[in-house]
């Protein structure tokens, strides 16, 4: 065998021996990495969150898996994912009839959604309209 061929073969074997283990699972991203989604949801009677005391608050964690103090975290996370994490994009139910009385209710969502910081506020004319806005997200 020629000297240059032997050197090339030796270099190839050395590279395989040193870098081979790195080509396997060590280079793959760990399964535990995810973009976090965790929110604190509050509700209170008033027109703006800045002037309203929260009457109820729950935590909602959607990633890595649904959890928190929200009564139906799995369903709420599913609805929020469909709305892109936006409270204002939650679709209202069509099967609910509400009165037109004005007793404003403000809902806030603060935390992280898919790795991005969020601070949202949405005001409804009354509790019935709030409850119609989403099947589970705002039902706490």
ChimeraX attribute file (.defattr): number of C-alpha atoms within 10 A of each C-alpha:
attribute: neighborCount
match mode: 1-to-1
recipient: residues
	/A:1	5
	/A:2	7
	/A:3	8
	/A:4	9
	/A:5	10
	/A:6	11
	/A:7	11
	/A:8	12
	/A:9	12
	/A:10	12
	/A:11	12
	/A:12	12
	/A:13	13
	/A:14	12
	/A:15	11
	/A:16	13
	/A:17	11
	/A:18	11
	/A:19	11
	/A:20	11
	/A:21	11
	/A:22	12
	/A:23	11
	/A:24	9
	/A:25	9
	/A:26	9
	/A:27	9
	/A:28	9
	/A:29	8
	/A:30	9
	/A:31	6
	/A:32	7
	/A:33	8
	/A:34	11
	/A:35	14
	/A:36	17
	/A:37	22
	/A:38	25
	/A:39	22
	/A:40	18
	/A:41	22
	/A:42	21
	/A:43	25
	/A:44	21
	/A:45	21
	/A:46	20
	/A:47	17
	/A:48	17
	/A:49	20
	/A:50	10
	/A:51	10
	/A:52	15
	/A:53	14
	/A:54	17
	/A:55	9
	/A:56	11
	/A:57	17
	/A:58	16
	/A:59	19
	/A:60	25
	/A:61	23
	/A:62	24
	/A:63	16
	/A:64	13
	/A:65	12
	/A:66	18
	/A:67	17
	/A:68	17
	/A:69	13
	/A:70	23
	/A:71	16
	/A:72	16
	/A:73	20
	/A:74	18
	/A:75	16
	/A:76	22
	/A:77	24
	/A:78	16
	/A:79	20
	/A:80	19
	/A:81	15
	/A:82	13
	/A:83	14
	/A:84	13
	/A:85	21
	/A:86	17
	/A:87	20
	/A:88	12
	/A:89	13
	/A:90	20
	/A:91	14
	/A:92	14
	/A:93	13
	/A:94	8
	/A:95	7
	/A:96	11
	/A:97	10
	/A:98	13
	/A:99	9
	/A:100	10
	/A:101	10
	/A:102	10
	/A:103	13
	/A:104	17
	/A:105	22
	/A:106	24
	/A:107	25
	/A:108	21
	/A:109	24
	/A:110	16
	/A:111	19
	/A:112	18
	/A:113	23
	/A:114	16
	/A:115	13
	/A:116	10
	/A:117	12
	/A:118	16
	/A:119	12
	/A:120	15
	/A:121	18
	/A:122	17
	/A:123	21
	/A:124	19
	/A:125	18
	/A:126	19
	/A:127	20
	/A:128	17
	/A:129	20
	/A:130	22
	/A:131	19
	/A:132	20
	/A:133	22
	/A:134	19
	/A:135	16
	/A:136	20
	/A:137	23
	/A:138	20
	/A:139	14
	/A:140	15
